[in-house]
Structures are given as C-alpha cells and as structure tokens.
C-alpha cells in the first residue's frame, strides 16, 4: 500500500482538495486498495475545521466527491508513517521538514508541482508553488495545479 499525505498551511483548501482529487483518480482506476491518502496542515490555525467552501464548491463543480475531513496538524509520526509527504509550497516544505525533525533522511518530502512536470523518471527539485486560494480566491487555478500534480504523481508511481 502506498501512503500519501498532502500538506498545506491550514488543511482546509489545497491539501484537502488534493486528498479528494487523488482519491477520486485512484478510485476511477480501480486502485483504491493500493493507496492510503490523507491530508494535514503545518499550522494549528484551522484544526478541527471542515474544508473551505471554495474547495467544496470547486470539487462539486467538477463532480469529485469531497472526502469528509477535519483539519489536523502534521506530526513527526506522520513522517515515519507515510511514504510520500507532499507540500503545496516552499513555506510548507520548510515547515514539514521542521516538524519531521529538521531533515528529510528518507527523501519523502516533495513539493506538489514537482510531479506536474515529471519527466524521464525524475521529479523537478525546483518546482513552482500551488497558489493558496485562501489569499488568491482562485480555486480554479489551484484545482488545475492539483490535478496536474496528482496525474504526475500517479505516473511517477507507475500508474498511467
């Protein structure tokens, strides 16, 4: 089983969208039993809150079921448990690394868009950030980036 944790600042917009999108992609390919997918935050600001209405609305518009979720913070144990910890932007990556103990010895931490341009069995090390729709209000752009990242991730893992 491949265990994936998506992470953003508050765990109500981008990471919950990615959790729902990848869960839907995996289900439509008949791969649900091969994956465990969840999401978390680097901050404590939204703990216990449901996904943002913009995320809920965008997923509904696209016909993607929203995974029931309440925001939670990433823990050091998450680093040990998950195979892939995927952050949405550079600030998330820094905070994820800090939470994981200050390093990434098992090379489990990735930026979401490092998979969007996946080529020749390699992820980009200097990938762009997924813009935070909490600030931009642009859930469409966030959705496009997340779909590209999730499709690239599945390709990276050998599922086209």
OpenMM code with the backbone's topology and positions (N, CA, C; nanometers):
from openmm import Vec3, app, unit

residues = "UNK UNK UNK UNK UNK UNK UNK UNK UNK UNK UNK UNK UNK UNK UNK UNK UNK UNK UNK UNK UNK UNK UNK UNK UNK UNK UNK UNK UNK UNK UNK UNK UNK UNK UNK UNK UNK UNK UNK UNK UNK UNK UNK UNK UNK UNK UNK UNK UNK UNK UNK UNK UNK UNK UNK UNK UNK UNK UNK UNK UNK UNK UNK UNK UNK UNK UNK UNK UNK UNK UNK UNK UNK UNK UNK UNK UNK UNK UNK UNK UNK UNK UNK UNK UNK UNK UNK UNK UNK UNK UNK UNK UNK UNK UNK UNK UNK UNK UNK UNK UNK UNK UNK UNK UNK UNK UNK UNK UNK UNK UNK UNK UNK UNK UNK UNK UNK UNK UNK UNK UNK UNK UNK UNK UNK UNK UNK UNK UNK UNK UNK UNK UNK UNK UNK UNK UNK UNK UNK UNK UNK UNK UNK UNK UNK UNK UNK UNK UNK UNK UNK UNK UNK UNK UNK UNK UNK UNK UNK UNK".split()
positions = [
    Vec3(0.0836, -0.1181, 0.0000),
    Vec3(0.0000, 0.0000, 0.0000),
    Vec3(0.0883, 0.1246, 0.0000),
    Vec3(0.0532, 0.2207, -0.0848),
    Vec3(0.1256, 0.3474, -0.0936),
    Vec3(0.0519, 0.4493, -0.0080),
    Vec3(0.1241, 0.5075, 0.0882),
    Vec3(0.0634, 0.6013, 0.1830),
    Vec3(0.1092, 0.7435, 0.1508),
    Vec3(0.0116, 0.8293, 0.1212),
    Vec3(0.0393, 0.9663, 0.0771),
    Vec3(-0.0300, 1.0646, 0.1705),
    Vec3(0.0456, 1.1665, 0.2140),
    Vec3(-0.0095, 1.2730, 0.2957),
    Vec3(0.0141, 1.4057, 0.2236),
    Vec3(-0.0951, 1.4763, 0.1923),
    Vec3(-0.0867, 1.6089, 0.1324),
    Vec3(-0.0882, 1.7125, 0.2439),
    Vec3(-0.0055, 1.8160, 0.2298),
    Vec3(0.0082, 1.9138, 0.3367),
    Vec3(0.0076, 2.0556, 0.2815),
    Vec3(-0.0694, 2.1423, 0.3503),
    Vec3(-0.0660, 2.2855, 0.3227),
    Vec3(-0.0679, 2.3591, 0.4564),
    Vec3(-0.0844, 2.4882, 0.4533),
    Vec3(-0.0766, 2.5675, 0.5755),
    Vec3(-0.1885, 2.5335, 0.6743),
    Vec3(-0.3145, 2.5375, 0.6279),
    Vec3(-0.4264, 2.5209, 0.7199),
    Vec3(-0.5039, 2.3917, 0.7077),
    Vec3(-0.4841, 2.3175, 0.5991),
    Vec3(-0.5534, 2.1906, 0.5752),
    Vec3(-0.7033, 2.2093, 0.5534),
    Vec3(-0.7393, 2.3217, 0.4887),
    Vec3(-0.8803, 2.3418, 0.4539),
    Vec3(-0.8995, 2.3726, 0.3058),
    Vec3(-0.7936, 2.4073, 0.2331),
    Vec3(-0.8079, 2.4419, 0.0910),
    Vec3(-0.7316, 2.3436, 0.0019),
    Vec3(-0.6016, 2.3671, -0.0135),
    Vec3(-0.5219, 2.2913, -0.1109),
    Vec3(-0.5033, 2.1446, -0.0755),
    Vec3(-0.4638, 2.1147, 0.0467),
    Vec3(-0.4352, 1.9746, 0.0805),
    Vec3(-0.5616, 1.8897, 0.0819),
    Vec3(-0.6729, 1.9477, 0.1274),
    Vec3(-0.7976, 1.8703, 0.1242),
    Vec3(-0.8463, 1.8520, -0.0189),
    Vec3(-0.8232, 1.9523, -0.1043),
    Vec3(-0.8582, 1.9374, -0.2451),
    Vec3(-0.7744, 1.8252, -0.3065),
    Vec3(-0.6446, 1.8241, -0.2788),
    Vec3(-0.5568, 1.7203, -0.3331),
    Vec3(-0.5963, 1.5818, -0.2824),
    Vec3(-0.6309, 1.5730, -0.1555),
    Vec3(-0.6759, 1.4451, -0.0987),
    Vec3(-0.7984, 1.3931, -0.1740),
    Vec3(-0.8952, 1.4799, -0.1976),
    Vec3(-1.0172, 1.4381, -0.2680),
    Vec3(-0.9897, 1.4063, -0.4145),
    Vec3(-0.9081, 1.4879, -0.4809),
    Vec3(-0.8776, 1.4657, -0.6231),
    Vec3(-0.8036, 1.3336, -0.6426),
    Vec3(-0.6987, 1.3103, -0.5651),
    Vec3(-0.6235, 1.1857, -0.5836),
    Vec3(-0.7079, 1.0646, -0.5446),
    Vec3(-0.7862, 1.0756, -0.4397),
    Vec3(-0.8741, 0.9653, -0.4005),
    Vec3(-0.9692, 0.9314, -0.5148),
    Vec3(-1.0230, 1.0332, -0.5807),
    Vec3(-1.1136, 1.0120, -0.6946),
    Vec3(-1.0390, 0.9484, -0.8123),
    Vec3(-0.9207, 0.9977, -0.8429),
    Vec3(-0.8415, 0.9414, -0.9538),
    Vec3(-0.8091, 0.7946, -0.9286),
    Vec3(-0.7712, 0.7626, -0.8074),
    Vec3(-0.7369, 0.6251, -0.7697),
    Vec3(-0.8609, 0.5360, -0.7806),
    Vec3(-0.9744, 0.5863, -0.7329),
    Vec3(-1.0991, 0.5077, -0.7372),
    Vec3(-1.1419, 0.4807, -0.8811),
    Vec3(-1.1316, 0.5803, -0.9686),
    Vec3(-1.1743, 0.5603, -1.1072),
    Vec3(-1.0827, 0.4637, -1.1818),
    Vec3(-0.9635, 0.4428, -1.1324),
    Vec3(-0.8699, 0.3471, -1.1923),
    Vec3(-0.8781, 0.2096, -1.1245),
    Vec3(-0.9647, 0.1968, -1.0241),
    Vec3(-0.9787, 0.0699, -0.9536),
    Vec3(-0.8607, 0.0373, -0.8642),
    Vec3(-0.7949, 0.1403, -0.8107),
    Vec3(-0.6730, 0.1202, -0.7329),
    Vec3(-0.6895, 0.1527, -0.5838),
    Vec3(-0.8105, 0.1690, -0.5386),
    Vec3(-0.8346, 0.2152, -0.4016),
    Vec3(-0.7613, 0.1305, -0.2977),
    Vec3(-0.7579, 0.0015, -0.3154),
    Vec3(-0.6953, -0.0867, -0.2155),
    Vec3(-0.5429, -0.0710, -0.2110),
    Vec3(-0.4856, -0.0027, -0.3088),
    Vec3(-0.3406, 0.0125, -0.3146),
    Vec3(-0.2910, 0.1441, -0.2547),
    Vec3(-0.3844, 0.2292, -0.2104),
    Vec3(-0.3468, 0.3618, -0.1614),
    Vec3(-0.4132, 0.3946, -0.0282),
    Vec3(-0.3413, 0.4691, 0.0527),
    Vec3(-0.3970, 0.5365, 0.1695),
    Vec3(-0.3631, 0.6846, 0.1517),
    Vec3(-0.4650, 0.7682, 0.1507),
    Vec3(-0.4470, 0.9100, 0.1198),
    Vec3(-0.5103, 0.9936, 0.2308),
    Vec3(-0.4370, 1.0929, 0.2779),
    Vec3(-0.4874, 1.1815, 0.3832),
    Vec3(-0.4279, 1.3199, 0.3605),
    Vec3(-0.4626, 1.4139, 0.4480),
    Vec3(-0.4071, 1.5487, 0.4388),
    Vec3(-0.3911, 1.6068, 0.5781),
    Vec3(-0.3048, 1.7087, 0.5873),
    Vec3(-0.2755, 1.7717, 0.7158),
    Vec3(-0.2259, 1.9143, 0.6922),
    Vec3(-0.2078, 1.9859, 0.8016),
    Vec3(-0.1604, 2.1242, 0.7995),
    Vec3(-0.0227, 2.1336, 0.8628),
    Vec3(0.0471, 2.2427, 0.8327),
    Vec3(0.1690, 2.2719, 0.9072),
    Vec3(0.1387, 2.3631, 1.0255),
    Vec3(0.0240, 2.4292, 1.0244),
    Vec3(-0.0132, 2.5203, 1.1328),
    Vec3(-0.1263, 2.4608, 1.2168),
    Vec3(-0.1614, 2.5312, 1.3216),
    Vec3(-0.2715, 2.4891, 1.4079),
    Vec3(-0.3946, 2.5769, 1.3885),
    Vec3(-0.3868, 2.6714, 1.2977),
    Vec3(-0.4896, 2.7740, 1.2831),
    Vec3(-0.6296, 2.7214, 1.2527),
    Vec3(-0.6406, 2.6148, 1.1766),
    Vec3(-0.7718, 2.5670, 1.1320),
    Vec3(-0.8083, 2.4306, 1.1904),
    Vec3(-0.7337, 2.3813, 1.2870),
    Vec3(-0.7575, 2.2468, 1.3404),
    Vec3(-0.9047, 2.2284, 1.3770),
    Vec3(-0.9606, 2.1186, 1.3267),
    Vec3(-1.0996, 2.0840, 1.3536),
    Vec3(-1.1988, 2.1391, 1.2532),
    Vec3(-1.1544, 2.2317, 1.1680),
    Vec3(-1.2461, 2.2918, 1.0701),
    Vec3(-1.2609, 2.2038, 0.9461),
    Vec3(-1.3784, 2.2107, 0.8814),
    Vec3(-1.4002, 2.1355, 0.7575),
    Vec3(-1.3332, 2.2059, 0.6400),
    Vec3(-1.3302, 2.1422, 0.5233),
    Vec3(-1.2743, 2.2064, 0.4047),
    Vec3(-1.3435, 2.3399, 0.3736),
    Vec3(-1.2673, 2.4310, 0.3199),
    Vec3(-1.3139, 2.5648, 0.2807),
    Vec3(-1.4271, 2.5517, 0.1784),
    Vec3(-1.5232, 2.6430, 0.1852),
    Vec3(-1.6357, 2.6374, 0.0915),
    Vec3(-1.5893, 2.6478, -0.0540),
    Vec3(-1.4809, 2.7195, -0.0808),
    Vec3(-1.4296, 2.7284, -0.2179),
    Vec3(-1.3802, 2.5944, -0.2688),
    Vec3(-1.3154, 2.5181, -0.1819),
    Vec3(-1.2715, 2.3823, -0.2166),
    Vec3(-1.3927, 2.2930, -0.2384),
    Vec3(-1.4878, 2.2993, -0.1467),
    Vec3(-1.6095, 2.2179, -0.1603),
    Vec3(-1.6818, 2.2504, -0.2904),
    Vec3(-1.6960, 2.3789, -0.3215),
    Vec3(-1.7675, 2.4204, -0.4428),
    Vec3(-1.6952, 2.3758, -0.5690),
    Vec3(-1.5620, 2.3909, -0.5725),
    Vec3(-1.4863, 2.3526, -0.6923),
    Vec3(-1.4945, 2.2018, -0.7152),
    Vec3(-1.4803, 2.1241, -0.6101),
    Vec3(-1.4902, 1.9789, -0.6256),
    Vec3(-1.6295, 1.9385, -0.6731),
    Vec3(-1.7335, 1.9996, -0.6180),
    Vec3(-1.8711, 1.9693, -0.6601),
    Vec3(-1.8902, 2.0051, -0.8074),
    Vec3(-1.8374, 2.1191, -0.8472),
    Vec3(-1.8474, 2.1627, -0.9883),
    Vec3(-1.7827, 2.0601, -1.0821),
    Vec3(-1.6757, 1.9972, -1.0359),
    Vec3(-1.6027, 1.9005, -1.1180),
    Vec3(-1.6537, 1.7572, -1.1000),
    Vec3(-1.7539, 1.7372, -1.0150),
    Vec3(-1.8084, 1.6039, -0.9936),
    Vec3(-1.7178, 1.5127, -0.9131),
    Vec3(-1.6340, 1.5713, -0.8298),
    Vec3(-1.5413, 1.4936, -0.7471),
    Vec3(-1.5938, 1.4918, -0.6038),
    Vec3(-1.6160, 1.3742, -0.5483),
    Vec3(-1.6657, 1.3670, -0.4107),
    Vec3(-1.5661, 1.4272, -0.3114),
    Vec3(-1.6176, 1.5059, -0.2201),
    Vec3(-1.5360, 1.5618, -0.1126),
    Vec3(-1.5135, 1.4533, -0.0081),
    Vec3(-1.3881, 1.4304, 0.0279),
    Vec3(-1.3564, 1.3357, 0.1329),
    Vec3(-1.3886, 1.4038, 0.2662),
    Vec3(-1.4729, 1.3441, 0.3494),
    Vec3(-1.5019, 1.4053, 0.4800),
    Vec3(-1.3716, 1.4233, 0.5580),
    Vec3(-1.3486, 1.5436, 0.6071),
    Vec3(-1.2204, 1.5716, 0.6697),
    Vec3(-1.2330, 1.6888, 0.7658),
    Vec3(-1.1580, 1.6838, 0.8715),
    Vec3(-1.1413, 1.7957, 0.9645),
    Vec3(-0.9918, 1.8252, 0.9703),
    Vec3(-0.9578, 1.9525, 0.9647),
    Vec3(-0.8172, 1.9916, 0.9624),
    Vec3(-0.7426, 1.9380, 1.0845),
    Vec3(-0.6209, 1.8923, 1.0583),
    Vec3(-0.5325, 1.8445, 1.1640),
    Vec3(-0.3902, 1.8864, 1.1297),
    Vec3(-0.3047, 1.8884, 1.2291),
    Vec3(-0.1663, 1.9268, 1.2057),
    Vec3(-0.0795, 1.8036, 1.1831),
    Vec3(0.0149, 1.8174, 1.0914),
    Vec3(0.1139, 1.7127, 1.0675),
    Vec3(0.1946, 1.6894, 1.1949),
    Vec3(0.2340, 1.5636, 1.2148),
    Vec3(0.3168, 1.5278, 1.3300),
    Vec3(0.4457, 1.4600, 1.2842),
    Vec3(0.5375, 1.4453, 1.3752),
    Vec3(0.6625, 1.3728, 1.3465),
    Vec3(0.6294, 1.2284, 1.3094),
    Vec3(0.5283, 1.1731, 1.3729),
    Vec3(0.4865, 1.0366, 1.3416),
    Vec3(0.4373, 1.0212, 1.1989),
    Vec3(0.3795, 1.1274, 1.1427),
    Vec3(0.3359, 1.1224, 1.0029),
    Vec3(0.4551, 1.1001, 0.9108),
    Vec3(0.5671, 1.1618, 0.9435),
    Vec3(0.6862, 1.1421, 0.8606),
    Vec3(0.7260, 0.9948, 0.8602),
    Vec3(0.7198, 0.9336, 0.9734),
    Vec3(0.7567, 0.7919, 0.9828),
    Vec3(0.6554, 0.7018, 0.9118),
    Vec3(0.5279, 0.7373, 0.9192),
    Vec3(0.4208, 0.6520, 0.8685),
    Vec3(0.4019, 0.6601, 0.7167),
    Vec3(0.4002, 0.7800, 0.6617),
    Vec3(0.3676, 0.7973, 0.5200),
    Vec3(0.4898, 0.7773, 0.4312),
    Vec3(0.4633, 0.7298, 0.3083),
    Vec3(0.5688, 0.7104, 0.2090),
    Vec3(0.6020, 0.8401, 0.1364),
    Vec3(0.5006, 0.9229, 0.1150),
    Vec3(0.5152, 1.0497, 0.0436),
    Vec3(0.4435, 1.1572, 0.1229),
    Vec3(0.5149, 1.2647, 0.1559),
    Vec3(0.4573, 1.3813, 0.2206),
    Vec3(0.4707, 1.4954, 0.1201),
    Vec3(0.3577, 1.5423, 0.0699),
    Vec3(0.3582, 1.6336, -0.0434),
    Vec3(0.3030, 1.7694, -0.0013),
    Vec3(0.3917, 1.8678, 0.0012),
    Vec3(0.3558, 2.0036, 0.0388),
    Vec3(0.3188, 2.0868, -0.0827),
    Vec3(0.2401, 2.1898, -0.0580),
    Vec3(0.1889, 2.2719, -0.1667),
    Vec3(0.2792, 2.3891, -0.2046),
    Vec3(0.3667, 2.4312, -0.1145),
    Vec3(0.4538, 2.5437, -0.1477),
    Vec3(0.5834, 2.5369, -0.0672),
    Vec3(0.6741, 2.6290, -0.0966),
    Vec3(0.8062, 2.6280, -0.0325),
    Vec3(0.7979, 2.6462, 0.1182),
    Vec3(0.7071, 2.7331, 0.1649),
    Vec3(0.6916, 2.7523, 0.3099),
    Vec3(0.6444, 2.6230, 0.3756),
    Vec3(0.5527, 2.5504, 0.3107),
    Vec3(0.5077, 2.4218, 0.3638),
    Vec3(0.6239, 2.3239, 0.3728),
    Vec3(0.7070, 2.3197, 0.2706),
    Vec3(0.8206, 2.2273, 0.2694),
    Vec3(0.9132, 2.2565, 0.3877),
    Vec3(0.9432, 2.3844, 0.4101),
    Vec3(1.0278, 2.4213, 0.5255),
    Vec3(0.9642, 2.3771, 0.6566),
    Vec3(0.8354, 2.4035, 0.6730),
    Vec3(0.7671, 2.3670, 0.7976),
    Vec3(0.7527, 2.2162, 0.8131),
    Vec3(0.7286, 2.1460, 0.7033),
    Vec3(0.7199, 1.9998, 0.7087),
    Vec3(0.8531, 1.9408, 0.7535),
    Vec3(0.9611, 1.9929, 0.6983),
    Vec3(1.0949, 1.9449, 0.7341),
    Vec3(1.1229, 1.9712, 0.8817),
    Vec3(1.0823, 2.0873, 0.9308),
    Vec3(1.0997, 2.1203, 1.0719),
    Vec3(1.0213, 2.0219, 1.1595),
    Vec3(0.8946, 1.9986, 1.1241),
    Vec3(0.8106, 1.9057, 1.2007),
    Vec3(0.8701, 1.7649, 1.1977),
    Vec3(0.9299, 1.7275, 1.0852),
    Vec3(0.9874, 1.5930, 1.0701),
    Vec3(1.1182, 1.5766, 1.1479),
    Vec3(1.1663, 1.6839, 1.2092),
    Vec3(1.2884, 1.6728, 1.2888),
    Vec3(1.4042, 1.7528, 1.2326),
    Vec3(1.3782, 1.8318, 1.1282),
    Vec3(1.4818, 1.9188, 1.0732),
    Vec3(1.5509, 1.8658, 0.9496),
    Vec3(1.5241, 1.7414, 0.9155),
    Vec3(1.5839, 1.6829, 0.7949),
    Vec3(1.4819, 1.5928, 0.7265),
    Vec3(1.5190, 1.5448, 0.6111),
    Vec3(1.4365, 1.4512, 0.5339),
    Vec3(1.5243, 1.3323, 0.4947),
    Vec3(1.5689, 1.2523, 0.5929),
    Vec3(1.6660, 1.1468, 0.5633),
    Vec3(1.6151, 1.0407, 0.4667),
    Vec3(1.4844, 1.0190, 0.4647),
    Vec3(1.4292, 0.9150, 0.3778),
    Vec3(1.3798, 0.9701, 0.2448),
    Vec3(1.4030, 1.1001, 0.2200),
    Vec3(1.3632, 1.1639, 0.0945),
    Vec3(1.2152, 1.1410, 0.0648),
    Vec3(1.1303, 1.1708, 0.1623),
    Vec3(0.9862, 1.1517, 0.1493),
    Vec3(0.9115, 1.2813, 0.1207),
    Vec3(0.9766, 1.3954, 0.1398),
    Vec3(0.9104, 1.5247, 0.1280),
    Vec3(0.9271, 1.5783, -0.0140),
    Vec3(0.8133, 1.6109, -0.0752),
    Vec3(0.8102, 1.6625, -0.2120),
    Vec3(0.7198, 1.7850, -0.2187),
    Vec3(0.7445, 1.8674, -0.3179),
    Vec3(0.6521, 1.9769, -0.3472),
    Vec3(0.5546, 1.9271, -0.4535),
    Vec3(0.4284, 1.9596, -0.4394),
    Vec3(0.3220, 1.9095, -0.5276),
    Vec3(0.3562, 1.9236, -0.6751),
    Vec3(0.3986, 2.0415, -0.7148),
    Vec3(0.4208, 2.0627, -0.8581),
    Vec3(0.5509, 2.0024, -0.9090),
    Vec3(0.6288, 1.9388, -0.8214),
    Vec3(0.7452, 1.8651, -0.8707),
    Vec3(0.6999, 1.7449, -0.9534),
    Vec3(0.5760, 1.7010, -0.9315),
    Vec3(0.5215, 1.5893, -1.0092),
    Vec3(0.4521, 1.6363, -1.1368),
    Vec3(0.4120, 1.7621, -1.1424),
    Vec3(0.3376, 1.8127, -1.2580),
    Vec3(0.4217, 1.8091, -1.3843),
    Vec3(0.5507, 1.8259, -1.3695),
    Vec3(0.6402, 1.8230, -1.4843),
    Vec3(0.7304, 1.7012, -1.4808),
    Vec3(0.6776, 1.5930, -1.4260),
    Vec3(0.7523, 1.4686, -1.4146),
    Vec3(0.7920, 1.4184, -1.5528),
    Vec3(0.9221, 1.3994, -1.5709),
    Vec3(0.9727, 1.3506, -1.6991),
    Vec3(1.0936, 1.2596, -1.6746),
    Vec3(1.1043, 1.1598, -1.7562),
    Vec3(1.2200, 1.0704, -1.7507),
    Vec3(1.2469, 1.0167, -1.6100),
    Vec3(1.1416, 0.9768, -1.5427),
    Vec3(1.1516, 0.9176, -1.4091),
    Vec3(1.2149, 1.0099, -1.3057),
    Vec3(1.2052, 1.1414, -1.3265),
    Vec3(1.2593, 1.2351, -1.2299),
    Vec3(1.1590, 1.3457, -1.2014),
    Vec3(1.1527, 1.3834, -1.0755),
    Vec3(1.0696, 1.4963, -1.0336),
    Vec3(1.1555, 1.6216, -1.0365),
    Vec3(1.0918, 1.7330, -1.0588),
    Vec3(1.1630, 1.8598, -1.0537),
    Vec3(1.1966, 1.8942, -0.9093),
    Vec3(1.3177, 1.9352, -0.8850),
    Vec3(1.3564, 1.9767, -0.7497),
    Vec3(1.3146, 2.1217, -0.7241),
    Vec3(1.3110, 2.2034, -0.8260),
    Vec3(1.2769, 2.3454, -0.8116),
    Vec3(1.1418, 2.3718, -0.8779),
    Vec3(1.0371, 2.3136, -0.8249),
    Vec3(0.9037, 2.3281, -0.8821),
    Vec3(0.8348, 2.4539, -0.8281),
    Vec3(0.7367, 2.5009, -0.9031),
    Vec3(0.6560, 2.6146, -0.8599),
    Vec3(0.5682, 2.5767, -0.7424),
    Vec3(0.5151, 2.6799, -0.6757),
    Vec3(0.4210, 2.6613, -0.5661),
    Vec3(0.2786, 2.6533, -0.6198),
    Vec3(0.1925, 2.5805, -0.5495),
    Vec3(0.0483, 2.5864, -0.5740),
    Vec3(-0.0004, 2.7082, -0.4954),
    Vec3(-0.0552, 2.8057, -0.5669),
    Vec3(-0.1012, 2.9281, -0.5016),
    Vec3(-0.2115, 2.8959, -0.4010),
    Vec3(-0.2095, 2.9684, -0.2898),
    Vec3(-0.3063, 2.9457, -0.1825),
    Vec3(-0.4352, 3.0218, -0.2132),
    Vec3(-0.5452, 2.9515, -0.2419),
    Vec3(-0.6692, 3.0197, -0.2774),
    Vec3(-0.7326, 3.0935, -0.1592),
    Vec3(-0.6839, 3.0655, -0.0381),
    Vec3(-0.7299, 3.1421, 0.0783),
    Vec3(-0.6995, 3.2898, 0.0541),
    Vec3(-0.5847, 3.3167, -0.0108),
    Vec3(-0.5427, 3.4537, -0.0387),
    Vec3(-0.5830, 3.4995, -0.1783),
    Vec3(-0.5729, 3.4093, -0.2772),
    Vec3(-0.5996, 3.4494, -0.4158),
    Vec3(-0.7472, 3.4447, -0.4511),
    Vec3(-0.8227, 3.3558, -0.3862),
    Vec3(-0.9629, 3.3351, -0.4212),
    Vec3(-0.9802, 3.2562, -0.5499),
    Vec3(-0.8699, 3.2150, -0.6111),
    Vec3(-0.8723, 3.1478, -0.7413),
    Vec3(-0.8644, 2.9955, -0.7227),
    Vec3(-0.9774, 2.9365, -0.6917),
    Vec3(-0.9818, 2.7912, -0.6716),
    Vec3(-0.9665, 2.7153, -0.8028),
    Vec3(-0.9972, 2.7788, -0.9145),
    Vec3(-0.9788, 2.7166, -1.0461),
    Vec3(-0.8309, 2.6916, -1.0737),
    Vec3(-0.7474, 2.7920, -1.0520),
    Vec3(-0.6031, 2.7761, -1.0742),
    Vec3(-0.5460, 2.6706, -0.9791),
    Vec3(-0.5900, 2.6733, -0.8550),
    Vec3(-0.5450, 2.5739, -0.7578),
    Vec3(-0.5855, 2.4337, -0.8033),
    Vec3(-0.7089, 2.4194, -0.8492),
    Vec3(-0.7575, 2.2901, -0.8971),
    Vec3(-0.6718, 2.2404, -1.0148),
    Vec3(-0.6438, 2.3275, -1.1109),
    Vec3(-0.5614, 2.2872, -1.2268),
    Vec3(-0.4241, 2.2380, -1.1823),
    Vec3(-0.3615, 2.3117, -1.0905),
    Vec3(-0.2299, 2.2699, -1.0418),
    Vec3(-0.2376, 2.1359, -0.9685),
    Vec3(-0.3395, 2.1189, -0.8884),
    Vec3(-0.3529, 1.9948, -0.8120),
    Vec3(-0.3789, 1.8758, -0.9040),
    Vec3(-0.4622, 1.8934, -1.0040),
    Vec3(-0.4861, 1.7850, -1.0998),
    Vec3(-0.3557, 1.7493, -1.1712),
    Vec3(-0.2810, 1.8492, -1.2145),
    Vec3(-0.1532, 1.8228, -1.2828),
    Vec3(-0.0570, 1.7501, -1.1897),
    Vec3(-0.0506, 1.7933, -1.0650),
    Vec3(0.0374, 1.7274, -0.9691),
    Vec3(-0.0045, 1.5846, -0.9397),
    Vec3(-0.1333, 1.5619, -0.9233),
    Vec3(-0.1830, 1.4262, -0.8946),
    Vec3(-0.1636, 1.3329, -1.0138),
    Vec3(-0.1889, 1.3827, -1.1344),
    Vec3(-0.1660, 1.2992, -1.2531),
    Vec3(-0.0185, 1.2632, -1.2653),
    Vec3(0.0686, 1.3607, -1.2432),
    Vec3(0.2127, 1.3353, -1.2479),
    Vec3(0.2567, 1.2391, -1.1399),
    Vec3(0.1987, 1.2517, -1.0206),
    Vec3(0.2310, 1.1607, -0.9110),
    Vec3(0.1946, 1.0174, -0.9477),
    Vec3(0.0766, 0.9989, -1.0039),
    Vec3(0.0366, 0.8630, -1.0443),
    Vec3(0.1301, 0.8078, -1.1512),
    Vec3(0.1708, 0.8929, -1.2440),
    Vec3(0.2665, 0.8481, -1.3459),
    Vec3(0.3999, 0.8122, -1.2808),
    Vec3(0.4471, 0.8962, -1.1908),
    Vec3(0.5708, 0.8717, -1.1180),
    Vec3(0.5658, 0.7367, -1.0456),
    Vec3(0.4490, 0.7045, -0.9916),
    Vec3(0.4329, 0.5783, -0.9176),
    Vec3(0.4062, 0.4595, -1.0107),
    Vec3(0.3963, 0.4836, -1.1403),
    Vec3(0.3781, 0.3756, -1.2365),
    Vec3(0.2341, 0.3470, -1.2742),
    Vec3(0.1426, 0.4402, -1.2416),
    Vec3(0.0008, 0.4251, -1.2750),
    Vec3(-0.0383, 0.5343, -1.3735),
    Vec3(-0.0514, 0.4989, -1.4978),
    Vec3(-0.0853, 0.5990, -1.6004),
    Vec3(-0.2322, 0.6159, -1.6148),
] * unit.nanometer
topology = app.Topology()
chain = topology.addChain("A")
for resn in residues:
    res = topology.addResidue(resn, chain)
    for name in ("N", "CA", "C"):
        topology.addAtom(name, app.Element.getBySymbol(name[0]), res)
